[in-house]
Amino acid sequence: MNYKELGFLVLRYRRDNGLTQQEFADKVKLSRNYVCQIERGKAIHLSLAVLTKVAGGMGVAVKELVG
């Protein structure tokens, strides 16, 4: 998995849907700081639980997000 590409997808989704980092973080039940790290490609070794939260918040399957 390319973490920078994943981060870009999350950032693009968030911006396209008019959400702040805090609003997206609240939606997926993660901290705003963690969402920021994901978007910048700095959060590595993401657990399946985190990927599931992010994908669910975006309305996509995990495999679409990482593959």
C-alpha positions as CSV (number, residue, x, y, z in Angstrom):
1,M,0.0,0.0,0.0
2,N,1.3,3.4,-0.9
3,Y,0.5,5.6,2.1
4,K,0.9,8.9,0.2
5,E,-1.7,7.8,-2.4
6,L,-4.0,6.6,0.4
7,G,-3.6,10.0,2.1
8,F,-4.4,11.8,-1.1
9,L,-7.6,9.8,-1.5
10,V,-8.7,10.7,2.0
11,L,-7.8,14.4,1.5
12,R,-9.6,14.5,-1.8
13,Y,-12.7,12.8,-0.4
14,R,-12.8,15.1,2.6
15,R,-12.4,18.3,0.6
16,D,-14.9,17.2,-2.1
17,N,-17.4,16.7,0.6
18,G,-16.7,20.0,2.4
19,L,-15.5,18.4,5.6
20,T,-12.8,19.8,7.9
21,Q,-10.3,17.4,9.3
22,Q,-12.1,17.5,12.6
23,E,-15.5,16.8,11.1
24,F,-14.0,13.8,9.2
25,A,-12.2,12.6,12.3
26,D,-15.4,12.8,14.3
27,K,-17.2,10.9,11.6
28,V,-14.7,8.0,11.6
29,K,-14.0,8.2,15.3
30,L,-10.3,9.0,15.0
31,S,-8.3,12.0,16.3
32,R,-7.9,15.0,14.0
33,N,-4.1,14.6,14.4
34,Y,-4.3,11.0,13.2
35,V,-6.4,12.0,10.2
36,C,-3.8,14.7,9.4
37,Q,-1.0,12.1,9.5
38,I,-3.0,9.8,7.2
39,E,-3.6,12.6,4.7
40,R,0.1,13.5,4.7
41,G,1.1,9.9,4.2
42,K,2.9,9.9,7.6
43,A,0.7,7.3,9.3
44,I,2.1,4.0,8.3
45,H,1.2,0.4,9.4
46,L,-2.4,1.3,9.6
47,S,-4.5,-1.4,11.2
48,L,-7.4,-3.1,9.6
49,A,-9.6,-1.4,12.2
50,V,-8.4,2.1,11.1
51,L,-8.7,1.3,7.4
52,T,-12.2,0.0,8.0
53,K,-13.2,3.2,9.8
54,V,-11.7,5.4,7.1
55,A,-13.2,3.4,4.3
56,G,-16.6,3.3,6.0
57,G,-16.5,7.1,6.5
58,M,-15.8,7.5,2.8
59,G,-18.5,5.0,1.8
60,V,-16.1,2.6,0.0
61,A,-14.8,-0.9,0.7
62,V,-11.4,-1.2,2.2
63,K,-10.1,-3.0,-0.9
64,E,-11.1,0.1,-3.0
65,L,-9.1,2.3,-0.6
66,V,-5.9,0.3,-0.5
67,G,-6.0,-1.5,-3.8
